[in-house]
Amino acid sequence: MRHEPVLLEEAVQALAVQPGGRYVDATVGSGGHAAAILENSAPGGQLLGIDADPGAITAAGESLKDYRDSLRLVCDHFSNLKDICMRYDFLPVHGILFDLGLSSMQLDDRERGFSFQVDAPLDMRRHPDQEITAADIINRYSEAELESILREYGEEPSSRRIAHRVVAARPLNTTIELANLVETAVGPGRGHIHPATRTFQALRIAVNRELEQLEQALKQAVEILGFEGRLVVISYHSLEDRIVKRFMQREAVDCICPPQVLDCVCQHQATLRMLSRKVSKPSPFEVKRNPRSRSARLRAAERIAVAEESFADYLNILAGNGSRVWRKPVLIEKLRQTFLALEVTNLRM
Ligand SMILES: C[S@@+](CC[C@H](N)C(=O)[O-])C[C@H]1O[C@@H](n2cnc3c(N)ncnc32)[C@H](O)[C@@H]1O
């Protein structure tokens, strides 16, 4: 099935895509969002597309061939975001998009094992060079480790029972074997949700270290965004969305000391402004047209200028050089204003 980009208009709008802008699509997939970004950033726009799945990079290359001159595609994990942008001299950027999770191509692939609806080996790796497969976890991890993965990454209430059954039934080699085992362990499930959904989510997260990857990438995203650049994240389950929400909330405040600390000791400085407190969700019309969009949540924030840290470094250099400026508060304040104004100009793209 062709991958239908989710919350497409909302994402382009939240990125504030402008002609001549420089954008990173950190999860380029088959290029649906990327095409819209390239379309809206013409003339002169550029896009760096990243995906850990070599098949996605091939698909994006094909679907975006008309934009070849404005495009660079890189097969890598987005936890290497900053290095990738530095390697390709792609800094600072006007916007970064993360559209997390899986593409329809990956779900439908008969070799990958991401879906319990397609009979396939228990693999679930995004890139074939990754060492651990879902089969390794299912067949080699201890019952306690398995239970903890299902509980933490799947929020599975029956984690203990499923882990116990898996260990008793080893070896399990295919998606359907595992899905059937989970169904017999916990019953048929309610509504449209298959009882193995949480187990498959948990395994995929563990195999690809998805939550760590996301945390690392968000930190780097802030570092490569220029002043007023936009960070837009579409997530598909509560664990991812919680990480994104907490990250943006934390980066939007100047002090993160616990409430009982009256005088700030953390020296934390806000780097982002949240564009909206609420998440954007797909409309009922989009969910009807594309049921895979139903759990999508979009959050967006804008980079603000932070130059205080480098100003502190600058003062230390002056002090180290024997300058007396740093002892005079009035002069320091004047210097600070000039310094911050200059830094903001440098960040502005
Ligand atoms: C929902 S799809 C993106 C679809 C894309 N926006 C489109 O319109 O075609 C998510 C993509 O992110 C990729 N991905 C997920 N985690 C990744 C990571 N840590 N590093 C790089 N790519 C990742 C997946 O391989 C997949 O192709």
The ligand as a Gaussian input file, in Angstrom:
#p B3LYP/6-31G(d) Opt

LIG

0 1
 C        5.837000       7.309000       9.266000
 S        7.228000       7.003000       8.276000
 C        7.552000       8.563000       7.514000
 C        6.740000       8.788000       6.298000
 C        7.077000      10.078000       5.573000
 N        6.815000      11.233000       6.360000
 C        6.307000      10.158000       4.268000
 O        5.492000      11.075000       4.107000
 O        6.528000       9.296000       3.396000
 C        8.511000       6.948000       9.464000
 C        9.875000       6.741000       8.856000
 O       10.819000       7.084000       9.857000
 C       11.896000       6.199000       9.777000
 N       12.533000       6.183000      11.101000
 C       11.977000       5.839000      12.285000
 N       12.884000       5.939000      13.272000
 C       14.027000       6.365000      12.703000
 C       15.321000       6.667000      13.209000
 N       15.623000       6.522000      14.513000
 N       16.255000       7.120000      12.358000
 C       15.953000       7.284000      11.044000
 N       14.760000       6.972000      10.486000
 C       13.800000       6.534000      11.313000
 C       11.260000       4.889000       9.403000
 O       12.207000       4.019000       8.798000
 C       10.151000       5.318000       8.444000
 O       10.554000       5.255000       7.097000

